[in-house]
Amino acid sequence: MRGKGLGLHIANKMAETLFEDPTITKVDLNVFDWNKVTIKCYQNAGFQINTIDTDDLKVGNEVWKRLNMVLERK
C-alpha cells in the first residue's frame, strides 16, 4: 500500500482532529532520521523539524538520531 498517499492522509486527519480542540496550538511527533520517506510525508503535511529537540537514542550497539517534528496551528 506504499506510495498511495495514505500516510499523508492519516497525518492530515490526525492534525485536523487535534486542532478541533481550540486549546491545542501545536502538534509534535518523533521520527528517526533514517526514516526518510516518513520524514518527507510529515513535511508534506506541514510538519517542520524542530532542531532544538533532536537527540540520540542508543538502540543495541547503534545510536539512532531522533528528530522532533512540529506542526503549529495556522
PDB file of N, H, CA, C and O in Angstrom:
ATOM      1  N   MET A   1       0.813  -1.211   0.000  1.00  0.00           N
ATOM      2  CA  MET A   1       0.000   0.000   0.000  1.00  0.00           C
ATOM      3  C   MET A   1       0.853   1.271   0.000  1.00  0.00           C
ATOM      4  O   MET A   1       0.315   2.377   0.049  1.00  0.00           O
ATOM      5  N   ARG A   2       2.181   1.120  -0.055  1.00  0.00           N
ATOM      6  H   ARG A   2       2.619   0.222  -0.095  1.00  0.00           H
ATOM      7  CA  ARG A   2       3.044   2.303  -0.064  1.00  0.00           C
ATOM      8  C   ARG A   2       2.856   3.109  -1.343  1.00  0.00           C
ATOM      9  O   ARG A   2       2.516   2.573  -2.398  1.00  0.00           O
ATOM     10  N   GLY A   3       3.088   4.410  -1.216  1.00  0.00           N
ATOM     11  H   GLY A   3       3.364   4.845  -0.360  1.00  0.00           H
ATOM     12  CA  GLY A   3       3.040   5.279  -2.382  1.00  0.00           C
ATOM     13  C   GLY A   3       1.645   5.696  -2.799  1.00  0.00           C
ATOM     14  O   GLY A   3       1.472   6.264  -3.877  1.00  0.00           O
ATOM     15  N   LYS A   4       0.652   5.430  -1.979  1.00  0.00           N
ATOM     16  H   LYS A   4       0.792   4.968  -1.103  1.00  0.00           H
ATOM     17  CA  LYS A   4      -0.725   5.766  -2.332  1.00  0.00           C
ATOM     18  C   LYS A   4      -1.252   6.981  -1.562  1.00  0.00           C
ATOM     19  O   LYS A   4      -2.426   7.331  -1.684  1.00  0.00           O
ATOM     20  N   GLY A   5      -0.385   7.624  -0.768  1.00  0.00           N
ATOM     21  H   GLY A   5       0.569   7.339  -0.670  1.00  0.00           H
ATOM     22  CA  GLY A   5      -0.791   8.825  -0.045  1.00  0.00           C
ATOM     23  C   GLY A   5      -1.537   8.568   1.249  1.00  0.00           C
ATOM     24  O   GLY A   5      -2.088   9.500   1.836  1.00  0.00           O
ATOM     25  N   LEU A   6      -1.569   7.319   1.709  1.00  0.00           N
ATOM     26  H   LEU A   6      -1.121   6.562   1.232  1.00  0.00           H
ATOM     27  CA  LEU A   6      -2.309   7.014   2.934  1.00  0.00           C
ATOM     28  C   LEU A   6      -1.662   7.657   4.165  1.00  0.00           C
ATOM     29  O   LEU A   6      -2.366   8.156   5.044  1.00  0.00           O
ATOM     30  N   GLY A   7      -0.338   7.648   4.232  1.00  0.00           N
ATOM     31  H   GLY A   7       0.233   7.243   3.519  1.00  0.00           H
ATOM     32  CA  GLY A   7       0.355   8.258   5.366  1.00  0.00           C
ATOM     33  C   GLY A   7       0.071   9.744   5.463  1.00  0.00           C
ATOM     34  O   GLY A   7      -0.166  10.265   6.553  1.00  0.00           O
ATOM     35  N   LEU A   8       0.092  10.430   4.325  1.00  0.00           N
ATOM     36  H   LEU A   8       0.284  10.007   3.440  1.00  0.00           H
ATOM     37  CA  LEU A   8      -0.214  11.861   4.304  1.00  0.00           C
ATOM     38  C   LEU A   8      -1.653  12.102   4.740  1.00  0.00           C
ATOM     39  O   LEU A   8      -1.926  13.023   5.509  1.00  0.00           O
ATOM     40  N   HIS A   9      -2.564  11.285   4.257  1.00  0.00           N
ATOM     41  H   HIS A   9      -2.343  10.536   3.632  1.00  0.00           H
ATOM     42  CA  HIS A   9      -3.976  11.409   4.647  1.00  0.00           C
ATOM     43  C   HIS A   9      -4.122  11.227   6.163  1.00  0.00           C
ATOM     44  O   HIS A   9      -4.835  11.991   6.813  1.00  0.00           O
ATOM     45  N   ILE A  10      -3.454  10.228   6.717  1.00  0.00           N
ATOM     46  H   ILE A  10      -2.875   9.608   6.189  1.00  0.00           H
ATOM     47  CA  ILE A  10      -3.546   9.961   8.157  1.00  0.00           C
ATOM     48  C   ILE A  10      -2.947  11.125   8.951  1.00  0.00           C
ATOM     49  O   ILE A  10      -3.539  11.565   9.936  1.00  0.00           O
ATOM     50  N   ALA A  11      -1.781  11.628   8.533  1.00  0.00           N
ATOM     51  H   ALA A  11      -1.301  11.271   7.733  1.00  0.00           H
ATOM     52  CA  ALA A  11      -1.145  12.750   9.238  1.00  0.00           C
ATOM     53  C   ALA A  11      -2.031  13.988   9.199  1.00  0.00           C
ATOM     54  O   ALA A  11      -2.175  14.679  10.208  1.00  0.00           O
ATOM     55  N   ASN A  12      -2.625  14.275   8.044  1.00  0.00           N
ATOM     56  H   ASN A  12      -2.508  13.714   7.224  1.00  0.00           H
ATOM     57  CA  ASN A  12      -3.522  15.427   7.927  1.00  0.00           C
ATOM     58  C   ASN A  12      -4.768  15.263   8.793  1.00  0.00           C
ATOM     59  O   ASN A  12      -5.194  16.207   9.460  1.00  0.00           O
ATOM     60  N   LYS A  13      -5.341  14.086   8.782  1.00  0.00           N
ATOM     61  H   LYS A  13      -4.995  13.320   8.241  1.00  0.00           H
ATOM     62  CA  LYS A  13      -6.546  13.820   9.574  1.00  0.00           C
ATOM     63  C   LYS A  13      -6.249  13.908  11.071  1.00  0.00           C
ATOM     64  O   LYS A  13      -7.048  14.442  11.842  1.00  0.00           O
ATOM     65  N   MET A  14      -5.082  13.374  11.475  1.00  0.00           N
ATOM     66  H   MET A  14      -4.434  12.941  10.850  1.00  0.00           H
ATOM     67  CA  MET A  14      -4.681  13.453  12.876  1.00  0.00           C
ATOM     68  C   MET A  14      -4.589  14.913  13.316  1.00  0.00           C
ATOM     69  O   MET A  14      -5.143  15.284  14.351  1.00  0.00           O
ATOM     70  N   ALA A  15      -3.895  15.739  12.536  1.00  0.00           N
ATOM     71  H   ALA A  15      -3.445  15.437  11.696  1.00  0.00           H
ATOM     72  CA  ALA A  15      -3.735  17.146  12.882  1.00  0.00           C
ATOM     73  C   ALA A  15      -5.085  17.860  12.884  1.00  0.00           C
ATOM     74  O   ALA A  15      -5.373  18.644  13.789  1.00  0.00           O
ATOM     75  N   GLU A  16      -5.899  17.596  11.893  1.00  0.00           N
ATOM     76  H   GLU A  16      -5.665  16.959  11.158  1.00  0.00           H
ATOM     77  CA  GLU A  16      -7.227  18.210  11.801  1.00  0.00           C
ATOM     78  C   GLU A  16      -8.055  17.886  13.047  1.00  0.00           C
ATOM     79  O   GLU A  16      -8.694  18.765  13.625  1.00  0.00           O
ATOM     80  N   THR A  17      -8.034  16.629  13.447  1.00  0.00           N
ATOM     81  H   THR A  17      -7.514  15.915  12.978  1.00  0.00           H
ATOM     82  CA  THR A  17      -8.800  16.194  14.621  1.00  0.00           C
ATOM     83  C   THR A  17      -8.273  16.858  15.888  1.00  0.00           C
ATOM     84  O   THR A  17      -9.053  17.344  16.707  1.00  0.00           O
ATOM     85  N   LEU A  18      -6.961  16.878  16.051  1.00  0.00           N
ATOM     86  H   LEU A  18      -6.327  16.483  15.385  1.00  0.00           H
ATOM     87  CA  LEU A  18      -6.375  17.501  17.245  1.00  0.00           C
ATOM     88  C   LEU A  18      -6.666  18.994  17.296  1.00  0.00           C
ATOM     89  O   LEU A  18      -6.955  19.526  18.368  1.00  0.00           O
ATOM     90  N   PHE A  19      -6.596  19.678  16.161  1.00  0.00           N
ATOM     91  H   PHE A  19      -6.361  19.245  15.291  1.00  0.00           H
ATOM     92  CA  PHE A  19      -6.808  21.117  16.132  1.00  0.00           C
ATOM     93  C   PHE A  19      -8.285  21.503  16.270  1.00  0.00           C
ATOM     94  O   PHE A  19      -8.605  22.690  16.341  1.00  0.00           O
ATOM     95  N   GLU A  20      -9.172  20.531  16.307  1.00  0.00           N
ATOM     96  H   GLU A  20      -8.912  19.567  16.249  1.00  0.00           H
ATOM     97  CA  GLU A  20     -10.568  20.838  16.635  1.00  0.00           C
ATOM     98  C   GLU A  20     -10.678  21.352  18.064  1.00  0.00           C
ATOM     99  O   GLU A  20     -11.614  22.078  18.401  1.00  0.00           O
ATOM    100  N   ASP A  21      -9.717  20.972  18.901  1.00  0.00           N
ATOM    101  H   ASP A  21      -8.957  20.383  18.628  1.00  0.00           H
ATOM    102  CA  ASP A  21      -9.654  21.463  20.272  1.00  0.00           C
ATOM    103  C   ASP A  21      -8.948  22.820  20.237  1.00  0.00           C
ATOM    104  O   ASP A  21      -7.762  22.877  19.914  1.00  0.00           O
ATOM    105  N   PRO A  22      -9.644  23.909  20.561  1.00  0.00           N
ATOM    106  CA  PRO A  22      -9.038  25.242  20.435  1.00  0.00           C
ATOM    107  C   PRO A  22      -7.855  25.482  21.376  1.00  0.00           C
ATOM    108  O   PRO A  22      -7.106  26.440  21.189  1.00  0.00           O
ATOM    109  N   THR A  23      -7.681  24.633  22.374  1.00  0.00           N
ATOM    110  H   THR A  23      -8.290  23.855  22.527  1.00  0.00           H
ATOM    111  CA  THR A  23      -6.565  24.820  23.307  1.00  0.00           C
ATOM    112  C   THR A  23      -5.257  24.219  22.774  1.00  0.00           C
ATOM    113  O   THR A  23      -4.181  24.495  23.303  1.00  0.00           O
ATOM    114  N   ILE A  24      -5.360  23.407  21.737  1.00  0.00           N
ATOM    115  H   ILE A  24      -6.234  23.183  21.307  1.00  0.00           H
ATOM    116  CA  ILE A  24      -4.160  22.807  21.143  1.00  0.00           C
ATOM    117  C   ILE A  24      -3.636  23.752  20.067  1.00  0.00           C
ATOM    118  O   ILE A  24      -4.332  24.046  19.095  1.00  0.00           O
ATOM    119  N   THR A  25      -2.409  24.222  20.249  1.00  0.00           N
ATOM    120  H   THR A  25      -1.845  23.983  21.039  1.00  0.00           H
ATOM    121  CA  THR A  25      -1.826  25.178  19.312  1.00  0.00           C
ATOM    122  C   THR A  25      -0.734  24.564  18.442  1.00  0.00           C
ATOM    123  O   THR A  25      -0.356  25.125  17.414  1.00  0.00           O
ATOM    124  N   LYS A  26      -0.230  23.398  18.871  1.00  0.00           N
ATOM    125  H   LYS A  26      -0.538  22.942  19.706  1.00  0.00           H
ATOM    126  CA  LYS A  26       0.770  22.720  18.042  1.00  0.00           C
ATOM    127  C   LYS A  26       0.731  21.222  18.324  1.00  0.00           C
ATOM    128  O   LYS A  26       0.307  20.771  19.389  1.00  0.00           O
ATOM    129  N   VAL A  27       1.185  20.477  17.336  1.00  0.00           N
ATOM    130  H   VAL A  27       1.529  20.843  16.471  1.00  0.00           H
ATOM    131  CA  VAL A  27       1.271  19.019  17.425  1.00  0.00           C
ATOM    132  C   VAL A  27       2.721  18.662  17.139  1.00  0.00           C
ATOM    133  O   VAL A  27       3.331  19.195  16.212  1.00  0.00           O
ATOM    134  N   ASP A  28       3.271  17.755  17.944  1.00  0.00           N
ATOM    135  H   ASP A  28       2.776  17.323  18.698  1.00  0.00           H
ATOM    136  CA  ASP A  28       4.620  17.319  17.629  1.00  0.00           C
ATOM    137  C   ASP A  28       4.700  15.801  17.676  1.00  0.00           C
ATOM    138  O   ASP A  28       3.893  15.133  18.323  1.00  0.00           O
ATOM    139  N   LEU A  29       5.689  15.283  16.976  1.00  0.00           N
ATOM    140  H   LEU A  29       6.344  15.826  16.450  1.00  0.00           H
ATOM    141  CA  LEU A  29       5.907  13.840  16.905  1.00  0.00           C
ATOM    142  C   LEU A  29       7.394  13.595  16.735  1.00  0.00           C
ATOM    143  O   LEU A  29       8.161  14.519  16.467  1.00  0.00           O
ATOM    144  N   ASN A  30       7.789  12.360  16.892  1.00  0.00           N
ATOM    145  H   ASN A  30       7.165  11.609  17.110  1.00  0.00           H
ATOM    146  CA  ASN A  30       9.194  11.988  16.770  1.00  0.00           C
ATOM    147  C   ASN A  30       9.355  10.926  15.681  1.00  0.00           C
ATOM    148  O   ASN A  30       8.501  10.060  15.496  1.00  0.00           O
ATOM    149  N   VAL A  31      10.479  11.023  14.968  1.00  0.00           N
ATOM    150  H   VAL A  31      11.174  11.727  15.118  1.00  0.00           H
ATOM    151  CA  VAL A  31      10.793  10.078  13.902  1.00  0.00           C
ATOM    152  C   VAL A  31      12.317   9.942  13.835  1.00  0.00           C
ATOM    153  O   VAL A  31      13.038  10.909  14.081  1.00  0.00           O
ATOM    154  N   PHE A  32      12.800   8.760  13.507  1.00  0.00           N
ATOM    155  H   PHE A  32      12.215   7.975  13.307  1.00  0.00           H
ATOM    156  CA  PHE A  32      14.242   8.565  13.383  1.00  0.00           C
ATOM    157  C   PHE A  32      14.731   9.100  12.037  1.00  0.00           C
ATOM    158  O   PHE A  32      14.039   8.982  11.026  1.00  0.00           O
ATOM    159  N   ASP A  33      15.924   9.687  12.032  1.00  0.00           N
ATOM    160  H   ASP A  33      16.487   9.783  12.853  1.00  0.00           H
ATOM    161  CA  ASP A  33      16.431  10.373  10.845  1.00  0.00           C
ATOM    162  C   ASP A  33      16.633   9.456   9.643  1.00  0.00           C
ATOM    163  O   ASP A  33      16.658   9.934   8.508  1.00  0.00           O
ATOM    164  N   TRP A  34      16.777   8.153   9.864  1.00  0.00           N
ATOM    165  H   TRP A  34      16.757   7.765  10.785  1.00  0.00           H
ATOM    166  CA  TRP A  34      16.954   7.234   8.736  1.00  0.00           C
ATOM    167  C   TRP A  34      15.636   6.934   8.022  1.00  0.00           C
ATOM    168  O   TRP A  34      15.638   6.324   6.953  1.00  0.00           O
ATOM    169  N   ASN A  35      14.520   7.353   8.599  1.00  0.00           N
ATOM    170  H   ASN A  35      14.519   7.849   9.467  1.00  0.00           H
ATOM    171  CA  ASN A  35      13.200   7.078   8.031  1.00  0.00           C
ATOM    172  C   ASN A  35      12.801   8.225   7.088  1.00  0.00           C
ATOM    173  O   ASN A  35      11.842   8.954   7.342  1.00  0.00           O
ATOM    174  N   LYS A  36      13.553   8.359   6.007  1.00  0.00           N
ATOM    175  H   LYS A  36      14.331   7.766   5.800  1.00  0.00           H
ATOM    176  CA  LYS A  36      13.415   9.488   5.077  1.00  0.00           C
ATOM    177  C   LYS A  36      12.021   9.602   4.453  1.00  0.00           C
ATOM    178  O   LYS A  36      11.511  10.710   4.288  1.00  0.00           O
ATOM    179  N   VAL A  37      11.407   8.480   4.109  1.00  0.00           N
ATOM    180  H   VAL A  37      11.821   7.580   4.242  1.00  0.00           H
ATOM    181  CA  VAL A  37      10.080   8.514   3.485  1.00  0.00           C
ATOM    182  C   VAL A  37       9.055   9.097   4.455  1.00  0.00           C
ATOM    183  O   VAL A  37       8.210   9.903   4.064  1.00  0.00           O
ATOM    184  N   THR A  38       9.132   8.691   5.708  1.00  0.00           N
ATOM    185  H   THR A  38       9.818   8.036   6.026  1.00  0.00           H
ATOM    186  CA  THR A  38       8.188   9.189   6.710  1.00  0.00           C
ATOM    187  C   THR A  38       8.430  10.666   6.993  1.00  0.00           C
ATOM    188  O   THR A  38       7.478  11.430   7.146  1.00  0.00           O
ATOM    189  N   ILE A  39       9.695  11.075   7.064  1.00  0.00           N
ATOM    190  H   ILE A  39      10.469  10.454   6.939  1.00  0.00           H
ATOM    191  CA  ILE A  39      10.013  12.491   7.276  1.00  0.00           C
ATOM    192  C   ILE A  39       9.411  13.324   6.153  1.00  0.00           C
ATOM    193  O   ILE A  39       8.804  14.364   6.411  1.00  0.00           O
ATOM    194  N   LYS A  40       9.572  12.884   4.927  1.00  0.00           N
ATOM    195  H   LYS A  40      10.065  12.040   4.718  1.00  0.00           H
ATOM    196  CA  LYS A  40       9.021  13.603   3.762  1.00  0.00           C
ATOM    197  C   LYS A  40       7.496  13.670   3.843  1.00  0.00           C
ATOM    198  O   LYS A  40       6.901  14.699   3.524  1.00  0.00           O
ATOM    199  N   CYS A  41       6.869  12.582   4.265  1.00  0.00           N
ATOM    200  H   CYS A  41       7.353  11.746   4.524  1.00  0.00           H
ATOM    201  CA  CYS A  41       5.411  12.555   4.413  1.00  0.00           C
ATOM    202  C   CYS A  41       4.964  13.616   5.426  1.00  0.00           C
ATOM    203  O   CYS A  41       4.047  14.392   5.158  1.00  0.00           O
ATOM    204  N   TYR A  42       5.619  13.641   6.585  1.00  0.00           N
ATOM    205  H   TYR A  42       6.364  13.011   6.802  1.00  0.00           H
ATOM    206  CA  TYR A  42       5.257  14.628   7.605  1.00  0.00           C
ATOM    207  C   TYR A  42       5.529  16.049   7.126  1.00  0.00           C
ATOM    208  O   TYR A  42       4.755  16.959   7.425  1.00  0.00           O
ATOM    209  N   GLN A  43       6.610  16.251   6.393  1.00  0.00           N
ATOM    210  H   GLN A  43       7.239  15.512   6.150  1.00  0.00           H
ATOM    211  CA  GLN A  43       6.886  17.576   5.847  1.00  0.00           C
ATOM    212  C   GLN A  43       5.797  17.987   4.851  1.00  0.00           C
ATOM    213  O   GLN A  43       5.392  19.149   4.818  1.00  0.00           O
ATOM    214  N   ASN A  44       5.332  17.050   4.056  1.00  0.00           N
ATOM    215  H   ASN A  44       5.661  16.106   4.083  1.00  0.00           H
ATOM    216  CA  ASN A  44       4.247  17.342   3.116  1.00  0.00           C
ATOM    217  C   ASN A  44       2.949  17.701   3.839  1.00  0.00           C
ATOM    218  O   ASN A  44       2.095  18.398   3.291  1.00  0.00           O
ATOM    219  N   ALA A  45       2.811  17.220   5.072  1.00  0.00           N
ATOM    220  H   ALA A  45       3.504  16.655   5.518  1.00  0.00           H
ATOM    221  CA  ALA A  45       1.633  17.553   5.887  1.00  0.00           C
ATOM    222  C   ALA A  45       1.829  18.873   6.627  1.00  0.00           C
ATOM    223  O   ALA A  45       0.920  19.341   7.313  1.00  0.00           O
ATOM    224  N   GLY A  46       3.014  19.476   6.492  1.00  0.00           N
ATOM    225  H   GLY A  46       3.752  19.096   5.934  1.00  0.00           H
ATOM    226  CA  GLY A  46       3.262  20.775   7.108  1.00  0.00           C
ATOM    227  C   GLY A  46       4.149  20.749   8.343  1.00  0.00           C
ATOM    228  O   GLY A  46       4.465  21.804   8.893  1.00  0.00           O
ATOM    229  N   PHE A  47       4.555  19.569   8.790  1.00  0.00           N
ATOM    230  H   PHE A  47       4.298  18.712   8.344  1.00  0.00           H
ATOM    231  CA  PHE A  47       5.439  19.465   9.951  1.00  0.00           C
ATOM    232  C   PHE A  47       6.834  19.961   9.572  1.00  0.00           C
ATOM    233  O   PHE A  47       7.282  19.797   8.438  1.00  0.00           O
ATOM    234  N   GLN A  48       7.512  20.573  10.551  1.00  0.00           N
ATOM    235  H   GLN A  48       7.149  20.706  11.473  1.00  0.00           H
ATOM    236  CA  GLN A  48       8.879  21.036  10.365  1.00  0.00           C
ATOM    237  C   GLN A  48       9.762  20.417  11.437  1.00  0.00           C
ATOM    238  O   GLN A  48       9.315  20.179  12.559  1.00  0.00           O
ATOM    239  N   ILE A  49      11.006  20.159  11.090  1.00  0.00           N
ATOM    240  H   ILE A  49      11.369  20.352  10.178  1.00  0.00           H
ATOM    241  CA  ILE A  49      11.941  19.586  12.053  1.00  0.00           C
ATOM    242  C   ILE A  49      12.303  20.642  13.089  1.00  0.00           C
ATOM    243  O   ILE A  49      12.704  21.756  12.753  1.00  0.00           O
ATOM    244  N   ASN A  50      12.153  20.266  14.352  1.00  0.00           N
ATOM    245  H   ASN A  50      11.827  19.361  14.625  1.00  0.00           H
ATOM    246  CA  ASN A  50      12.493  21.117  15.478  1.00  0.00           C
ATOM    247  C   ASN A  50      13.908  20.747  15.921  1.00  0.00           C
ATOM    248  O   ASN A  50      14.091  19.803  16.690  1.00  0.00           O
ATOM    249  N   THR A  51      14.896  21.479  15.442  1.00  0.00           N
ATOM    250  H   THR A  51      14.747  22.245  14.817  1.00  0.00           H
ATOM    251  CA  THR A  51      16.291  21.126  15.712  1.00  0.00           C
ATOM    252  C   THR A  51      16.656  21.261  17.184  1.00  0.00           C
ATOM    253  O   THR A  51      17.631  20.653  17.627  1.00  0.00           O
ATOM    254  N   ILE A  52      15.910  22.031  17.944  1.00  0.00           N
ATOM    255  H   ILE A  52      15.118  22.525  17.584  1.00  0.00           H
ATOM    256  CA  ILE A  52      16.192  22.209  19.370  1.00  0.00           C
ATOM    257  C   ILE A  52      15.911  20.934  20.152  1.00  0.00           C
ATOM    258  O   ILE A  52      16.602  20.642  21.127  1.00  0.00           O
ATOM    259  N   ASP A  53      14.900  20.169  19.732  1.00  0.00           N
ATOM    260  H   ASP A  53      14.338  20.406  18.939  1.00  0.00           H
ATOM    261  CA  ASP A  53      14.501  18.964  20.470  1.00  0.00           C
ATOM    262  C   ASP A  53      14.844  17.695  19.689  1.00  0.00           C
ATOM    263  O   ASP A  53      14.011  16.803  19.534  1.00  0.00           O
ATOM    264  N   THR A  54      16.072  17.632  19.206  1.00  0.00           N
ATOM    265  H   THR A  54      16.749  18.358  19.333  1.00  0.00           H
ATOM    266  CA  THR A  54      16.571  16.460  18.489  1.00  0.00           C
ATOM    267  C   THR A  54      17.665  15.829  19.345  1.00  0.00           C
ATOM    268  O   THR A  54      18.513  16.531  19.897  1.00  0.00           O
ATOM    269  N   ASP A  55      17.642  14.508  19.454  1.00  0.00           N
ATOM    270  H   ASP A  55      16.953  13.938  19.006  1.00  0.00           H
ATOM    271  CA  ASP A  55      18.658  13.858  20.275  1.00  0.00           C
ATOM    272  C   ASP A  55      18.989  12.474  19.740  1.00  0.00           C
ATOM    273  O   ASP A  55      18.469  12.048  18.709  1.00  0.00           O
ATOM    274  N   ASP A  56      19.858  11.785  20.454  1.00  0.00           N
ATOM    275  H   ASP A  56      20.281  12.131  21.292  1.00  0.00           H
ATOM    276  CA  ASP A  56      20.292  10.449  20.062  1.00  0.00           C
ATOM    277  C   ASP A  56      19.731   9.425  21.036  1.00  0.00           C
ATOM    278  O   ASP A  56      19.557   9.704  22.222  1.00  0.00           O
ATOM    279  N   LEU A  57      19.452   8.236  20.516  1.00  0.00           N
ATOM    280  H   LEU A  57      19.593   8.010  19.553  1.00  0.00           H
ATOM    281  CA  LEU A  57      18.933   7.140  21.316  1.00  0.00           C
ATOM    282  C   LEU A  57      19.785   5.907  21.046  1.00  0.00           C
ATOM    283  O   LEU A  57      19.996   5.538  19.891  1.00  0.00           O
ATOM    284  N   LYS A  58      20.270   5.275  22.093  1.00  0.00           N
ATOM    285  H   LYS A  58      20.098   5.575  23.032  1.00  0.00           H
ATOM    286  CA  LYS A  58      21.067   4.059  21.929  1.00  0.00           C
ATOM    287  C   LYS A  58      20.119   2.881  21.734  1.00  0.00           C
ATOM    288  O   LYS A  58      19.257   2.615  22.571  1.00  0.00           O
ATOM    289  N   VAL A  59      20.291   2.184  20.623  1.00  0.00           N
ATOM    290  H   VAL A  59      20.991   2.400  19.942  1.00  0.00           H
ATOM    291  CA  VAL A  59      19.482   1.014  20.277  1.00  0.00           C
ATOM    292  C   VAL A  59      20.463  -0.129  20.033  1.00  0.00           C
ATOM    293  O   VAL A  59      21.114  -0.192  18.990  1.00  0.00           O
ATOM    294  N   GLY A  60      20.559  -1.028  21.005  1.00  0.00           N
ATOM    295  H   GLY A  60      20.030  -0.977  21.853  1.00  0.00           H
ATOM    296  CA  GLY A  60      21.563  -2.093  20.907  1.00  0.00           C
ATOM    297  C   GLY A  60      22.947  -1.477  20.887  1.00  0.00           C
ATOM    298  O   GLY A  60      23.309  -0.727  21.793  1.00  0.00           O
ATOM    299  N   ASN A  61      23.717  -1.785  19.870  1.00  0.00           N
ATOM    300  H   ASN A  61      23.423  -2.394  19.134  1.00  0.00           H
ATOM    301  CA  ASN A  61      25.059  -1.220  19.721  1.00  0.00           C
ATOM    302  C   ASN A  61      25.091   0.000  18.808  1.00  0.00           C
ATOM    303  O   ASN A  61      26.161   0.517  18.489  1.00  0.00           O
ATOM    304  N   GLU A  62      23.921   0.453  18.393  1.00  0.00           N
ATOM    305  H   GLU A  62      23.051   0.033  18.652  1.00  0.00           H
ATOM    306  CA  GLU A  62      23.832   1.588  17.469  1.00  0.00           C
ATOM    307  C   GLU A  62      23.279   2.812  18.185  1.00  0.00           C
ATOM    308  O   GLU A  62      22.659   2.716  19.244  1.00  0.00           O
ATOM    309  N   VAL A  63      23.522   3.955  17.574  1.00  0.00           N
ATOM    310  H   VAL A  63      24.026   4.032  16.713  1.00  0.00           H
ATOM    311  CA  VAL A  63      22.938   5.204  18.057  1.00  0.00           C
ATOM    312  C   VAL A  63      22.072   5.751  16.931  1.00  0.00           C
ATOM    313  O   VAL A  63      22.550   5.993  15.822  1.00  0.00           O
ATOM    314  N   TRP A  64      20.779   5.944  17.235  1.00  0.00           N
ATOM    315  H   TRP A  64      20.391   5.747  18.136  1.00  0.00           H
ATOM    316  CA  TRP A  64      19.825   6.473  16.261  1.00  0.00           C
ATOM    317  C   TRP A  64      19.501   7.914  16.621  1.00  0.00           C
ATOM    318  O   TRP A  64      19.274   8.233  17.788  1.00  0.00           O
ATOM    319  N   LYS A  65      19.479   8.784  15.616  1.00  0.00           N
ATOM    320  H   LYS A  65      19.663   8.526  14.667  1.00  0.00           H
ATOM    321  CA  LYS A  65      19.111  10.181  15.826  1.00  0.00           C
ATOM    322  C   LYS A  65      17.589  10.312  15.754  1.00  0.00           C
ATOM    323  O   LYS A  65      16.954   9.906  14.781  1.00  0.00           O
ATOM    324  N   ARG A  66      17.032  10.886  16.810  1.00  0.00           N
ATOM    325  H   ARG A  66      17.548  11.216  17.600  1.00  0.00           H
ATOM    326  CA  ARG A  66      15.590  11.106  16.885  1.00  0.00           C
ATOM    327  C   ARG A  66      15.303  12.558  16.532  1.00  0.00           C
ATOM    328  O   ARG A  66      15.843  13.478  17.147  1.00  0.00           O
ATOM    329  N   LEU A  67      14.455  12.750  15.546  1.00  0.00           N
ATOM    330  H   LEU A  67      14.016  12.003  15.047  1.00  0.00           H
ATOM    331  CA  LEU A  67      14.038  14.095  15.144  1.00  0.00           C
ATOM    332  C   LEU A  67      12.664  14.387  15.720  1.00  0.00           C
ATOM    333  O   LEU A  67      11.765  13.548  15.675  1.00  0.00           O
ATOM    334  N   ASN A  68      12.515  15.579  16.256  1.00  0.00           N
ATOM    335  H   ASN A  68      13.245  16.261  16.292  1.00  0.00           H
ATOM    336  CA  ASN A  68      11.200  16.038  16.694  1.00  0.00           C
ATOM    337  C   ASN A  68      10.648  16.907  15.571  1.00  0.00           C
ATOM    338  O   ASN A  68      11.349  17.773  15.047  1.00  0.00           O
ATOM    339  N   MET A  69       9.402  16.677  15.207  1.00  0.00           N
ATOM    340  H   MET A  69       8.832  15.974  15.632  1.00  0.00           H
ATOM    341  CA  MET A  69       8.768  17.460  14.144  1.00  0.00           C
ATOM    342  C   MET A  69       7.513  18.126  14.713  1.00  0.00           C
ATOM    343  O   MET A  69       6.774  17.525  15.493  1.00  0.00           O
ATOM    344  N   VAL A  70       7.289  19.375  14.306  1.00  0.00           N
ATOM    345  H   VAL A  70       7.889  19.863  13.673  1.00  0.00           H
ATOM    346  CA  VAL A  70       6.220  20.183  14.880  1.00  0.00           C
ATOM    347  C   VAL A  70       5.338  20.750  13.771  1.00  0.00           C
ATOM    348  O   VAL A  70       5.812  21.152  12.708  1.00  0.00           O
ATOM    349  N   LEU A  71       4.043  20.764  14.060  1.00  0.00           N
ATOM    350  H   LEU A  71       3.659  20.437  14.924  1.00  0.00           H
ATOM    351  CA  LEU A  71       3.064  21.427  13.193  1.00  0.00           C
ATOM    352  C   LEU A  71       2.303  22.408  14.072  1.00  0.00           C
ATOM    353  O   LEU A  71       1.676  22.009  15.054  1.00  0.00           O
ATOM    354  N   GLU A  72       2.355  23.681  13.728  1.00  0.00           N
ATOM    355  H   GLU A  72       2.864  24.006  12.931  1.00  0.00           H
ATOM    356  CA  GLU A  72       1.656  24.684  14.512  1.00  0.00           C
ATOM    357  C   GLU A  72       0.344  25.053  13.828  1.00  0.00           C
ATOM    358  O   GLU A  72       0.222  25.041  12.603  1.00  0.00           O
ATOM    359  N   ARG A  73      -0.632  25.383  14.678  1.00  0.00           N
ATOM    360  H   ARG A  73      -0.532  25.393  15.673  1.00  0.00           H
ATOM    361  CA  ARG A  73      -1.948  25.792  14.158  1.00  0.00           C
ATOM    362  C   ARG A  73      -1.770  26.984  13.228  1.00  0.00           C
ATOM    363  O   ARG A  73      -1.006  27.904  13.523  1.00  0.00           O
ATOM    364  N   LYS A  74      -2.466  26.964  12.120  1.00  0.00           N
ATOM    365  H   LYS A  74      -3.086  26.217  11.880  1.00  0.00           H
ATOM    366  CA  LYS A  74      -2.373  28.065  11.152  1.00  0.00           C
ATOM    367  C   LYS A  74      -3.319  29.172  11.531  1.00  0.00           C
ATOM    368  O   LYS A  74      -3.389  30.188  10.839  1.00  0.00           O
TER     369      LYS A  74
END
